[in-house]
Amino acid sequence: MLSEKSRPVIEATAGVVAENMPQITPKFYGHMFEAHPELLDGVFSRANQRNGEQAQALAGSIVKFAVHLLEHPDTLPEAVLARIAHKHTALGITPDQYQIVYENLFWAIGDVLGEAVTPEVAEAWTEVYWLMADALIKLEKDLYAKQANDKMWTDWKVASKEPTGNAAMTFRFVPADNTPVTPGEPGGYVSVRIKVEDGLRQARQYSLSQHAESTTERVITVKLDEAGEVSPMLIQSVQEGDVVELSNPYGEIVPTRTEAPIVLATAGIGITPAASILNSLAEHHSSRQVTFLHADASWDSVALRDQVMESVAALENAQAHVWLGQAPESAPEGVELHEGRMDVSAVQLPEGAEVILCGPLPFMKSVRSDLIEAGVPATAIRYEIFGPDLWLAA
């Protein structure tokens, strides 16, 4: 853990570093990409660089880690590290890249803070960085070792491409070669890496939306993001028969293998991991008590609605509640409709349930607060966030 020599230095400087991270991280990324432009080819997302989300997430993770070392000196923030490790392995991050990040990050810290970065300060924050990096490298090594193959990217052929609600498209991929296939887990995701218009490769994670545990196909549902680079190419340019690169499946927000009740609360395209979880529970004839809560603009805009309703109907102990901004004239069979924003107080929540949230960040923050107000322990609530984790950064 953090040495006694570094502890008082980190305590004295954590606030200053955190305050200046919004200036440090953009300089870091600019300096690193100038020296290593290859990292923009299939590793770092240019879209997340433009909107600043990646910089915020990096800053938040480092400061969060440092604060945890101060407050809990004998432990590591396992949930934070697991989330980052799964994202990294889905992008094929390798141990040598941590040294590149270190060199450029600490150049940026020195450039912004100047003479305040004394040798003692630099040494203490170097210790923090490598404690975090070494923990991640170990986790990532273990994740890579669990895969059925030793490849970070493999070729998959588009078997079908079908529109669904919420301006989304469901893609079904089949293996394009004989590489052993790693089964996924419901609630998990894969990265898709494709060449964009200027020839560079860009990668984006997408939840497995059906048959997650299959070794014969991968199914993802992609919503069009006009500001992105991958989803427009997938939806507008990639056709049946085309071959794209997929990572092995990863993701730490998967249901526990217990019989405890489970609550899935989603909004918009955040329905995709819940659709996968419901599909898996139905395929395994689960008797778990399942409460599915979803919010959307209208019934027609609900992505994967037929699949989700089929899964709910197949489960012996499941209920579904959907909140809509524009309610249909009649409620679809098997679902109770509500108008307006999601209100968990309108539902009898099962005791002892594990809760998984997915949707826009304001939605998840609001619902999490409501769940805690309703008596759900904070430790029982987990969330999946698409893109850099700005909740962690906050």
Protein Blocks (a to p, Z undefined) as FASTA:
>chain_A
ZZfklmmmmmmmmmmmmmmmmmmmmmmmmmmmmmmmmlmnopacfklmmnommmmmmmmm
mmmmmmmmmmmmmbccfklmmmmmmmmmmnopafklmmmmmmmmmmmmmmmnmmmlcfkl
mmmmmmmmmmmmmmmmmmmmmmmmmpmbfcfbdcdddfbdcddehhiacdddddfbfcdc
ddddehiacddddddfkopacddddddfbhklpckbccddddddfkbmklmmmmmmmcgh
iacdddddedjbbcdddfbdcddddehjllmmmmmmmmmmmmnopabdcddddddfblkl
pghklmmmmmmmmpmbbcdddddfbdcfbdcehiacdehjddfklpccdehiacdddddf
klmmmmmmmmmmnopafklpccddehjdfklmZZ
